[in-house]
Amino acid sequence: MSSDIRFTDFKSDKQPTWCPGCGDFGTMNGMMKALAETGNDPDNTFVVAGIGCSGKIGTYMHSYALHGVHGRALPVGTGVKMARPDIEVMVAGGDGDGYSIGAGHFVHAVRRNVDMTYVVMDNRIYGLTKGQASPTSREDFETSTTPDGPKQPPVNPHALALASGATFIAQSFSSDALRHQEIIQKAVEHDGFGFVNVYSPCVTFNDVDTYDYFRDSLVDLKETDHDPADRGDAKDVILDSEKEHQGVIYQNEESVPYHEQHGVDEDMSVIPDGAPEGATDLVREFY
């Protein structure tokens, strides 16, 4: 890790192809700034992305990266962290990728408390496939495939995380640059699974959950008497359907990440005594 790293060091030479005004620009900038502020550098950072508008983020960031299969970014991130607990792992996805096909993996990554950061760019719509209702779309949100709305309540990812035993749950807004970076940074610094849902507006297909809507609606928990160490307080915030919140909702300061609980060695290239002949050469081929 280096104190000389700037967030621009995490920018690749590839230009993003997101729509002008997409919330994912702000989300990515906050991720890069948080990584730099926590002393990480591209050589010790691994970004895993799923499928969707968020999926190319590993291409736009300068680090080790893997563009995974739809809904399967978290298992890949888990594997990376288990093999190399010494590097920073950041998983990125969208509300469709994470809370639909990837929902099962989300629950188990949360309960294992793998030491990585999971950033979900929640635009409450499937943007890449041109505007279908997603798991977090409003019950009455009209699209070409749901002209009368989905007719079912949206998934509450924070409630799902809390019920699964999460040790860090937060909500940010991609347009609030400083606060967004601060929240991502807290997730990176957390010992365990740092989950941040980011309101990242889709300016092309969602004309309801807009920048103006979130600016007018958001209540910053830092400006209230909310105690993020109190699960009861966290539950009250999460189940408050009348407000949109921003900030750290819950954090267990005594969290012990999965690899420490199970004694995973930081140097997985060490070959134990009695290993099969040729094992050393095989491991070194991959390290």
HELIX and SHEET records of a PDB file:
HELIX    1   1 PHE A    7  PHE A   10  5                                   4    
HELIX    2   2 GLY A   23  GLU A   37  1                                  15    
HELIX    3   3 PRO A   42  ASN A   44  5                                   3    
HELIX    4   4 CYS A   53  LYS A   56  5                                   4    
HELIX    5   5 ILE A   57  TYR A   60  1                                   4    
HELIX    6   6 ALA A   73  ALA A   83  1                                  11    
HELIX    7   7 ASP A   95  GLY A   96  1                                   2    
HELIX    8   8 ASP A   97  ILE A  101  3                                   5    
HELIX    9   9 ALA A  103  ARG A  112  1                                  10    
HELIX   10  10 PRO A  157  ALA A  163  1                                   7    
HELIX   11  11 ALA A  177  GLU A  189  1                                  13    
HELIX   12  12 TYR A  211  SER A  217  1                                   7    
HELIX   13  13 LEU A  221  GLU A  223  5                                   3    
HELIX   14  14 ARG A  231  ILE A  238  1                                   8    
HELIX   15  15 TYR A  258  GLN A  261  1                                   4    
HELIX   16  16 ALA A  279  PHE A  286  1                                   8    
SHEET    1   A 8 TYR A  64  HIS A  67  0                                        
SHEET    2   A 8 THR A  45  ALA A  49  1                                        
SHEET    3   A 8 GLU A  88  GLY A  94  1                                        
SHEET    4   A 8 THR A 117  ASP A 122  1                                        
SHEET    5   A 8 GLY A 194  TYR A 199  1                                        
SHEET    6   A 8 PHE A 168  PHE A 173  1                                        
SHEET    7   A 8 GLU A 244  GLN A 251 -1                                        
SHEET    8   A 8 LEU A 218  ASP A 220  1                                        
END                                                                             
